Every structure is written in C-alpha cells, then in structure tokens.
C-alpha cells in the first residue's frame, strides 16, 4: 500500500492511496484540483474512486472536477448525499470498499459532523477531522458523548501500529495544548521535541511542504499515549480540568467535553 500525502489549502492533507499491484488509486478528501492532479500524473496511476470523510468544503470541494476528469465515483456517508459535492455512492458502518486489491472497512465516527466516517485499511486509517495527531475536531454537529464513542470505543480499538492519516497539520498546536493539561506525560514531552524538530524547517508555502515539515502520520498507539481526548481517565488531566473548570464530573465523557471546551479557547 502506497500513501501519498498531498498538501492542500493552508494546512490540509489530501491523500492518494495507491495499490502498486494494480496501479489503481483513490483520492481522499480533496479541496483543490491542481495539486492532486499533479501528483496523480507524476505517478501515472489510475484513479478509480474519490473518497470523502465528511462534507466540509475543505475536504470535498474538488470532488466533482476530479470525478469528471477520471470518471470516478464519489463515496461518502449515506446521509450526506445532499452535502458532499459530486456524491454518487453512500457508505455505512461495516461496509467495505476496495482500491485495487486493497480493502477498507467503514467506521461511522460522527461528532465533528453528523455524517463523518473513517476508511480503515489493515495498517492505516483515514479519519478526516475526527482524530488529529494529539487532538480531535471541534464538535460542530455532535456531542462529547459522540466524540468519546468515536475515539475511545471505535478508533482506539484499532491495532496500535495502525497509522493515523488525519485531515490537517495541527500537531504542534495540539501538542502545546495537550501539555497544558498533562504536563507530566513524558511521551507527550518527547513528542513535542520531535514535532518542533520536524516543523523547524517549515516554509511559508504549504504546497511546497516536504517530509521535514509533515508530522502526519502518527499511530493509534501513539495517540492513546499522548492525545488528551483519548486519555480522559488520566489523573493529571482530570486534576487539570477540575482546576480550570471546578465542579466538572470526573466521568470520561464529561472530562472529554471539558477538555474540548478548554481547547476551543486555548
């Protein structure tokens, strides 16, 4: 499985999933046409599917143009037929799709939006704006209960080695916040050192980003060790929440919700 990370907009990740055995490919979450076409043509692959994790324009605006150019269907969550540009095929939890000989299972992970899904391959998950490296998406259409279920009842059960391909390059700011609620987490401290070293050479043009600027992917195991939204039972996080939001109940959902509110104003 070959995964191409394509910088789009200011900090978005679009992905090109390639099956080397068949030369077939799928585009994931494309807001812009030109950077994606450039990568497809450079590789000489055959695009057979356009995949959307959710309907937001910064993940789907280029769907119609790409679908027309490559004669490819557009997939997304079944309820978002009227919201995903170019939508042709609806998916639900438990469905499978193929990219050449590669196969992915669909996870329904609403919270950031009501129709958010993830594409889960054996060693990689494309999770859009639900799970970020060291963070999670804003609760635009969902609730803390929904985000807790998505992160801690579904995504956390994937293999620890599974690579996490999220929708944005937000890692450095996410880690800064995570350290504000769990400063004693040594793995998180080490992650900050690593992220700063990677991002030290980041240029002003995200479209020219190279490996030295990209902190994605992480892994499920890394997220469980460092992501505050996947660690709501951490005693240090609970203490931080109760210091900043006195009276917050200590159950996992309440802590996750409080941490999300703290992040919103960080």
Short mmCIF file of the C-alpha atoms (twelve columns), coordinates in Angstrom:
data_MODEL
# 
_entry.id   MODEL 
# 
loop_
_atom_site.group_PDB 
_atom_site.id 
_atom_site.type_symbol 
_atom_site.label_atom_id 
_atom_site.label_alt_id 
_atom_site.label_comp_id 
_atom_site.label_asym_id 
_atom_site.label_seq_id 
_atom_site.Cartn_x 
_atom_site.Cartn_y 
_atom_site.Cartn_z 
_atom_site.pdbx_PDB_model_num 
ATOM 1   C CA . UNK A 1   0.000   0.000  0.000   1 
ATOM 2   C CA . UNK A 2   1.448   3.344  -1.098  1 
ATOM 3   C CA . UNK A 3   0.128   6.504  0.551   1 
ATOM 4   C CA . UNK A 4   0.903   9.908  -0.922  1 
ATOM 5   C CA . UNK A 5   0.419   12.965 1.290   1 
ATOM 6   C CA . UNK A 6   -0.614  15.975 -0.792  1 
ATOM 7   C CA . UNK A 7   -0.555  19.422 0.864   1 
ATOM 8   C CA . UNK A 8   -3.702  21.385 0.001   1 
ATOM 9   C CA . UNK A 9   -5.108  24.779 1.035   1 
ATOM 10  C CA . UNK A 10  -3.180  26.215 4.022   1 
ATOM 11  C CA . UNK A 11  -2.782  23.137 6.234   1 
ATOM 12  C CA . UNK A 12  -4.971  20.381 4.788   1 
ATOM 13  C CA . UNK A 13  -3.865  16.891 3.909   1 
ATOM 14  C CA . UNK A 14  -5.287  15.220 0.828   1 
ATOM 15  C CA . UNK A 15  -4.238  11.605 0.361   1 
ATOM 16  C CA . UNK A 16  -3.694  9.398  -2.646  1 
ATOM 17  C CA . UNK A 17  -3.985  5.702  -1.823  1 
ATOM 18  C CA . UNK A 18  -2.227  3.538  -4.393  1 
ATOM 19  C CA . UNK A 19  -2.321  -0.222 -4.859  1 
ATOM 20  C CA . UNK A 20  1.048   -0.984 -6.505  1 
ATOM 21  C CA . UNK A 21  -0.183  -4.389 -7.657  1 
ATOM 22  C CA . UNK A 22  -2.873  -2.915 -9.924  1 
ATOM 23  C CA . UNK A 23  -1.813  0.750  -10.233 1 
ATOM 24  C CA . UNK A 24  -5.307  1.733  -9.086  1 
ATOM 25  C CA . UNK A 25  -5.700  4.695  -6.753  1 
ATOM 26  C CA . UNK A 26  -8.242  6.552  -4.640  1 
ATOM 27  C CA . UNK A 27  -8.237  10.227 -3.663  1 
ATOM 28  C CA . UNK A 28  -9.183  11.057 -0.063  1 
ATOM 29  C CA . UNK A 29  -10.534 14.482 0.999   1 
ATOM 30  C CA . UNK A 30  -9.629  16.796 -1.862  1 
ATOM 31  C CA . UNK A 31  -10.450 20.523 -1.648  1 
ATOM 32  C CA . UNK A 32  -8.213  21.538 -4.574  1 
ATOM 33  C CA . UNK A 33  -7.794  20.044 -8.032  1 
ATOM 34  C CA . UNK A 34  -4.357  21.058 -9.282  1 
ATOM 35  C CA . UNK A 35  -2.092  19.654 -6.531  1 
ATOM 36  C CA . UNK A 36  -3.942  16.347 -6.705  1 
ATOM 37  C CA . UNK A 37  -3.809  16.103 -10.498 1 
ATOM 38  C CA . UNK A 38  -0.112  16.959 -10.450 1 
ATOM 39  C CA . UNK A 39  0.622   14.062 -8.089  1 
ATOM 40  C CA . UNK A 40  -1.601  11.630 -9.988  1 
ATOM 41  C CA . UNK A 41  0.078   12.469 -13.285 1 
ATOM 42  C CA . UNK A 42  3.562   12.281 -11.771 1 
ATOM 43  C CA . UNK A 43  2.829   8.759  -10.539 1 
ATOM 44  C CA . UNK A 44  0.889   7.620  -13.590 1 
ATOM 45  C CA . UNK A 45  -1.799  5.889  -11.525 1 
ATOM 46  C CA . UNK A 46  -5.413  5.179  -12.445 1 
ATOM 47  C CA . UNK A 47  -7.897  6.890  -10.125 1 
ATOM 48  C CA . UNK A 48  -10.945 4.690  -9.590  1 
ATOM 49  C CA . UNK A 49  -12.554 6.270  -6.506  1 
ATOM 50  C CA . UNK A 50  -12.974 9.619  -4.773  1 
ATOM 51  C CA . UNK A 51  -13.425 9.215  -1.003  1 
ATOM 52  C CA . UNK A 52  -14.781 11.809 1.432   1 
ATOM 53  C CA . UNK A 53  -14.630 11.502 5.210   1 
ATOM 54  C CA . UNK A 54  -17.167 14.336 5.641   1 
ATOM 55  C CA . UNK A 55  -18.874 17.113 3.742   1 
ATOM 56  C CA . UNK A 56  -16.882 20.224 4.698   1 
ATOM 57  C CA . UNK A 57  -15.637 22.052 1.584   1 
ATOM 58  C CA . UNK A 58  -12.005 21.923 2.698   1 
ATOM 59  C CA . UNK A 59  -12.292 18.145 2.319   1 
ATOM 60  C CA . UNK A 60  -14.620 17.786 -0.656  1 
ATOM 61  C CA . UNK A 61  -14.773 20.856 -2.917  1 
ATOM 62  C CA . UNK A 62  -12.676 19.247 -5.663  1 
ATOM 63  C CA . UNK A 63  -14.782 16.079 -5.853  1 
ATOM 64  C CA . UNK A 64  -16.863 16.995 -8.908  1 
ATOM 65  C CA . UNK A 65  -13.914 18.125 -11.022 1 
ATOM 66  C CA . UNK A 66  -11.821 15.091 -10.104 1 
ATOM 67  C CA . UNK A 67  -14.747 12.735 -10.641 1 
ATOM 68  C CA . UNK A 68  -15.359 14.163 -14.101 1 
ATOM 69  C CA . UNK A 69  -11.687 14.124 -15.056 1 
ATOM 70  C CA . UNK A 70  -11.128 10.495 -14.056 1 
ATOM 71  C CA . UNK A 71  -14.618 9.047  -14.478 1 
ATOM 72  C CA . UNK A 72  -14.574 8.002  -10.829 1 
ATOM 73  C CA . UNK A 73  -17.481 7.648  -8.367  1 
ATOM 74  C CA . UNK A 74  -17.607 9.742  -5.208  1 
ATOM 75  C CA . UNK A 75  -18.140 7.993  -1.872  1 
ATOM 76  C CA . UNK A 76  -19.269 9.338  1.489   1 
ATOM 77  C CA . UNK A 77  -21.620 8.630  4.360   1 
ATOM 78  C CA . UNK A 78  -25.068 7.691  3.120   1 
ATOM 79  C CA . UNK A 79  -26.889 10.524 4.927   1 
ATOM 80  C CA . UNK A 80  -24.631 13.161 3.367   1 
ATOM 81  C CA . UNK A 81  -25.798 12.634 -0.210  1 
ATOM 82  C CA . UNK A 82  -27.052 16.230 -0.316  1 
ATOM 83  C CA . UNK A 83  -23.982 17.713 1.370   1 
ATOM 84  C CA . UNK A 84  -20.956 16.048 -0.259  1 
ATOM 85  C CA . UNK A 85  -20.140 17.594 -3.672  1 
ATOM 86  C CA . UNK A 86  -20.376 15.068 -6.503  1 
ATOM 87  C CA . UNK A 87  -21.765 12.338 -4.228  1 
ATOM 88  C CA . UNK A 88  -22.656 9.109  -6.054  1 
ATOM 89  C CA . UNK A 89  -22.274 6.228  -3.564  1 
ATOM 90  C CA . UNK A 90  -23.385 6.033  0.070   1 
ATOM 91  C CA . UNK A 91  -21.499 4.095  2.721   1 
ATOM 92  C CA . UNK A 92  -22.485 2.910  6.192   1 
ATOM 93  C CA . UNK A 93  -20.594 1.395  9.103   1 
ATOM 94  C CA . UNK A 94  -19.372 -2.089 8.307   1 
ATOM 95  C CA . UNK A 95  -19.388 -1.589 4.547   1 
ATOM 96  C CA . UNK A 96  -16.195 -2.309 2.662   1 
ATOM 97  C CA . UNK A 97  -14.620 -0.669 -0.369  1 
ATOM 98  C CA . UNK A 98  -11.647 -1.667 -2.464  1 
ATOM 99  C CA . UNK A 99  -8.793  0.203  -4.085  1 
ATOM 100 C CA . UNK A 100 -7.402  -2.344 -6.483  1 
ATOM 101 C CA . UNK A 101 -6.642  -5.346 -4.279  1 
ATOM 102 C CA . UNK A 102 -6.621  -3.231 -1.100  1 
ATOM 103 C CA . UNK A 103 -9.726  -3.298 1.067   1 
ATOM 104 C CA . UNK A 104 -11.016 -0.885 3.701   1 
ATOM 105 C CA . UNK A 105 -13.819 -1.121 6.230   1 
ATOM 106 C CA . UNK A 106 -16.025 1.855  7.050   1 
ATOM 107 C CA . UNK A 107 -16.283 3.189  10.599  1 
ATOM 108 C CA . UNK A 108 -19.045 5.669  11.420  1 
ATOM 109 C CA . UNK A 109 -17.447 8.291  13.687  1 
ATOM 110 C CA . UNK A 110 -19.798 11.296 13.958  1 
ATOM 111 C CA . UNK A 111 -19.093 14.240 16.280  1 
ATOM 112 C CA . UNK A 112 -17.231 16.816 14.172  1 
ATOM 113 C CA . UNK A 113 -20.119 16.389 11.711  1 
ATOM 114 C CA . UNK A 114 -23.172 14.124 11.774  1 
ATOM 115 C CA . UNK A 115 -22.017 12.187 8.716   1 
ATOM 116 C CA . UNK A 116 -18.339 11.600 9.408   1 
ATOM 117 C CA . UNK A 117 -16.718 8.281  8.509   1 
ATOM 118 C CA . UNK A 118 -13.251 6.751  8.536   1 
ATOM 119 C CA . UNK A 119 -11.697 4.445  5.956   1 
ATOM 120 C CA . UNK A 120 -9.884  1.667  7.814   1 
ATOM 121 C CA . UNK A 121 -7.273  -0.355 5.954   1 
ATOM 122 C CA . UNK A 122 -5.332  -3.128 7.740   1 
ATOM 123 C CA . UNK A 123 -2.413  -0.820 8.603   1 
ATOM 124 C CA . UNK A 124 -3.817  2.687  8.120   1 
ATOM 125 C CA . UNK A 125 -6.892  4.739  8.960   1 
ATOM 126 C CA . UNK A 126 -8.041  7.883  7.155   1 
ATOM 127 C CA . UNK A 127 -10.024 9.709  9.810   1 
ATOM 128 C CA . UNK A 128 -10.558 13.225 8.462   1 
ATOM 129 C CA . UNK A 129 -11.265 15.735 11.229  1 
ATOM 130 C CA . UNK A 130 -12.420 13.390 13.992  1 
ATOM 131 C CA . UNK A 131 -8.997  12.308 15.255  1 
ATOM 132 C CA . UNK A 132 -5.960  14.541 14.805  1 
ATOM 133 C CA . UNK A 133 -2.410  13.938 15.917  1 
ATOM 134 C CA . UNK A 134 -2.649  14.875 19.630  1 
ATOM 135 C CA . UNK A 135 -6.136  16.305 19.176  1 
ATOM 136 C CA . UNK A 136 -9.671  15.960 17.846  1 
ATOM 137 C CA . UNK A 137 -12.054 18.014 15.746  1 
ATOM 138 C CA . UNK A 138 -14.397 20.674 17.040  1 
ATOM 139 C CA . UNK A 139 -17.884 19.495 17.937  1 
ATOM 140 C CA . UNK A 140 -19.680 21.388 15.185  1 
ATOM 141 C CA . UNK A 141 -22.611 18.970 14.878  1 
ATOM 142 C CA . UNK A 142 -22.058 16.400 17.605  1 
ATOM 143 C CA . UNK A 143 -21.672 15.965 21.335  1 
ATOM 144 C CA . UNK A 144 -18.951 14.899 23.767  1 
ATOM 145 C CA . UNK A 145 -20.711 11.531 24.004  1 
ATOM 146 C CA . UNK A 146 -20.381 11.053 20.266  1 
ATOM 147 C CA . UNK A 147 -16.725 12.086 20.218  1 
ATOM 148 C CA . UNK A 148 -15.939 9.784  23.125  1 
ATOM 149 C CA . UNK A 149 -17.570 6.885  21.292  1 
ATOM 150 C CA . UNK A 150 -15.704 7.690  18.072  1 
ATOM 151 C CA . UNK A 151 -12.302 7.991  19.715  1 
ATOM 152 C CA . UNK A 152 -12.411 5.651  22.683  1 
ATOM 153 C CA . UNK A 153 -14.864 2.969  21.620  1 
ATOM 154 C CA . UNK A 154 -14.014 2.687  17.928  1 
ATOM 155 C CA . UNK A 155 -10.710 4.195  16.777  1 
ATOM 156 C CA . UNK A 156 -8.838  3.211  19.958  1 
ATOM 157 C CA . UNK A 157 -9.658  -0.426 19.275  1 
ATOM 158 C CA . UNK A 158 -7.702  -0.444 16.024  1 
ATOM 159 C CA . UNK A 159 -4.216  -2.021 16.176  1 
ATOM 160 C CA . UNK A 160 -1.642  0.160  17.922  1 
ATOM 161 C CA . UNK A 161 0.594   0.026  14.840  1 
ATOM 162 C CA . UNK A 162 -2.120  1.391  12.529  1 
ATOM 163 C CA . UNK A 163 -1.010  4.686  11.003  1 
ATOM 164 C CA . UNK A 164 -3.320  7.666  11.530  1 
ATOM 165 C CA . UNK A 165 -3.813  9.891  8.467   1 
ATOM 166 C CA . UNK A 166 -5.797  12.911 9.608   1 
ATOM 167 C CA . UNK A 167 -7.096  15.968 7.802   1 
ATOM 168 C CA . UNK A 168 -4.810  18.803 8.928   1 
ATOM 169 C CA . UNK A 169 -1.291  19.698 10.012  1 
ATOM 170 C CA . UNK A 170 -2.326  20.798 13.501  1 
ATOM 171 C CA . UNK A 171 0.116   18.706 15.518  1 
ATOM 172 C CA . UNK A 172 2.339   21.378 17.041  1 
ATOM 173 C CA . UNK A 173 -0.543  23.470 18.390  1 
ATOM 174 C CA . UNK A 174 -2.341  20.334 19.553  1 
ATOM 175 C CA . UNK A 175 0.706   19.141 21.493  1 
ATOM 176 C CA . UNK A 176 1.111   22.558 23.108  1 
ATOM 177 C CA . UNK A 177 -2.444  22.327 24.377  1 
ATOM 178 C CA . UNK A 178 -2.070  18.696 25.441  1 
ATOM 179 C CA . UNK A 179 0.923   19.654 27.573  1 
ATOM 180 C CA . UNK A 180 -1.181  22.322 29.267  1 
ATOM 181 C CA . UNK A 181 -3.497  19.630 30.670  1 
ATOM 182 C CA . UNK A 182 -0.985  16.792 31.081  1 
ATOM 183 C CA . UNK A 183 2.454   18.380 31.524  1 
ATOM 184 C CA . UNK A 184 3.896   15.325 33.287  1 
ATOM 185 C CA . UNK A 185 3.351   12.990 30.316  1 
ATOM 186 C CA . UNK A 186 6.900   12.100 29.248  1 
ATOM 187 C CA . UNK A 187 5.815   10.630 25.915  1 
ATOM 188 C CA . UNK A 188 3.999   13.875 25.187  1 
ATOM 189 C CA . UNK A 189 7.097   15.890 26.093  1 
ATOM 190 C CA . UNK A 190 9.142   13.760 23.695  1 
ATOM 191 C CA . UNK A 191 6.515   14.212 21.003  1 
ATOM 192 C CA . UNK A 192 6.809   17.971 21.315  1 
ATOM 193 C CA . UNK A 193 10.584  17.782 20.849  1 
ATOM 194 C CA . UNK A 194 10.104  15.616 17.770  1 
ATOM 195 C CA . UNK A 195 7.379   17.816 16.272  1 
ATOM 196 C CA . UNK A 196 9.368   21.003 16.773  1 
ATOM 197 C CA . UNK A 197 12.373  19.423 15.085  1 
ATOM 198 C CA . UNK A 198 10.221  18.414 12.104  1 
ATOM 199 C CA . UNK A 199 8.464   21.763 11.807  1 
ATOM 200 C CA . UNK A 200 11.619  23.857 12.319  1 
ATOM 201 C CA . UNK A 201 12.157  23.956 8.558   1 
ATOM 202 C CA . UNK A 202 8.543   24.613 7.587   1 
ATOM 203 C CA . UNK A 203 8.320   27.129 4.777   1 
ATOM 204 C CA . UNK A 204 5.732   29.783 4.033   1 
ATOM 205 C CA . UNK A 205 4.232   27.805 1.140   1 
ATOM 206 C CA . UNK A 206 2.412   24.716 2.396   1 
ATOM 207 C CA . UNK A 207 2.060   23.452 -1.172  1 
ATOM 208 C CA . UNK A 208 5.822   23.032 -1.228  1 
ATOM 209 C CA . UNK A 209 5.854   21.015 2.009   1 
ATOM 210 C CA . UNK A 210 8.313   18.143 2.219   1 
ATOM 211 C CA . UNK A 211 8.791   15.335 4.715   1 
ATOM 212 C CA . UNK A 212 10.705  17.654 7.047   1 
ATOM 213 C CA . UNK A 213 7.504   19.677 7.547   1 
ATOM 214 C CA . UNK A 214 4.898   16.921 7.913   1 
ATOM 215 C CA . UNK A 215 4.122   15.381 11.301  1 
ATOM 216 C CA . UNK A 216 1.467   13.021 9.944   1 
ATOM 217 C CA . UNK A 217 1.008   10.083 10.192  1 
ATOM 218 C CA . UNK A 218 1.095   9.153  13.841  1 
ATOM 219 C CA . UNK A 219 -0.145  5.767  15.081  1 
ATOM 220 C CA . UNK A 220 -3.096  4.627  17.163  1 
ATOM 221 C CA . UNK A 221 -0.691  3.542  19.911  1 
ATOM 222 C CA . UNK A 222 0.955   6.962  19.933  1 
ATOM 223 C CA . UNK A 223 -2.417  8.684  20.141  1 
ATOM 224 C CA . UNK A 224 -3.514  6.550  23.085  1 
ATOM 225 C CA . UNK A 225 -0.313  7.548  24.871  1 
ATOM 226 C CA . UNK A 226 -0.345  11.289 24.105  1 
ATOM 227 C CA . UNK A 227 -3.760  12.514 22.923  1 
ATOM 228 C CA . UNK A 228 -5.768  14.074 25.792  1 
ATOM 229 C CA . UNK A 229 -9.060  13.208 24.085  1 
ATOM 230 C CA . UNK A 230 -8.103  9.530  24.183  1 
ATOM 231 C CA . UNK A 231 -6.915  9.846  27.806  1 
ATOM 232 C CA . UNK A 232 -9.944  11.216 29.709  1 
ATOM 233 C CA . UNK A 233 -9.209  8.914  32.666  1 
ATOM 234 C CA . UNK A 234 -5.688  10.300 33.163  1 
ATOM 235 C CA . UNK A 235 -5.457  11.524 36.791  1 
ATOM 236 C CA . UNK A 236 -3.364  14.506 35.696  1 
ATOM 237 C CA . UNK A 237 -5.891  15.523 33.020  1 
ATOM 238 C CA . UNK A 238 -8.780  15.157 35.479  1 
ATOM 239 C CA . UNK A 239 -6.917  17.345 38.001  1 
ATOM 240 C CA . UNK A 240 -6.183  19.959 35.316  1 
ATOM 241 C CA . UNK A 241 -9.830  20.071 34.275  1 
ATOM 242 C CA . UNK A 242 -11.062 20.419 37.828  1 
ATOM 243 C CA . UNK A 243 -8.581  23.238 38.418  1 
ATOM 244 C CA . UNK A 244 -9.745  25.143 35.334  1 
ATOM 245 C CA . UNK A 245 -13.419 24.114 35.395  1 
ATOM 246 C CA . UNK A 246 -14.307 23.384 39.034  1 
ATOM 247 C CA . UNK A 247 -17.233 21.048 39.563  1 
ATOM 248 C CA . UNK A 248 -16.759 19.115 36.323  1 
ATOM 249 C CA . UNK A 249 -17.837 15.485 36.859  1 
ATOM 250 C CA . UNK A 250 -14.993 13.005 36.559  1 
ATOM 251 C CA . UNK A 251 -16.601 10.510 34.175  1 
ATOM 252 C CA . UNK A 252 -14.811 10.100 30.858  1 
ATOM 253 C CA . UNK A 253 -17.415 11.876 28.729  1 
ATOM 254 C CA . UNK A 254 -17.584 14.932 30.998  1 
ATOM 255 C CA . UNK A 255 -13.801 15.200 31.097  1 
ATOM 256 C CA . UNK A 256 -13.529 14.888 27.317  1 
ATOM 257 C CA . UNK A 257 -16.173 17.582 26.882  1 
ATOM 258 C CA . UNK A 258 -14.392 19.886 29.308  1 
ATOM 259 C CA . UNK A 259 -11.039 19.326 27.597  1 
ATOM 260 C CA . UNK A 260 -12.636 20.127 24.232  1 
ATOM 261 C CA . UNK A 261 -14.030 23.396 25.641  1 
ATOM 262 C CA . UNK A 262 -10.607 24.282 27.032  1 
ATOM 263 C CA . UNK A 263 -9.041  23.583 23.646  1 
ATOM 264 C CA . UNK A 264 -11.646 25.766 21.912  1 
ATOM 265 C CA . UNK A 265 -10.410 28.775 23.875  1 
ATOM 266 C CA . UNK A 266 -6.712  27.833 24.058  1 
# 
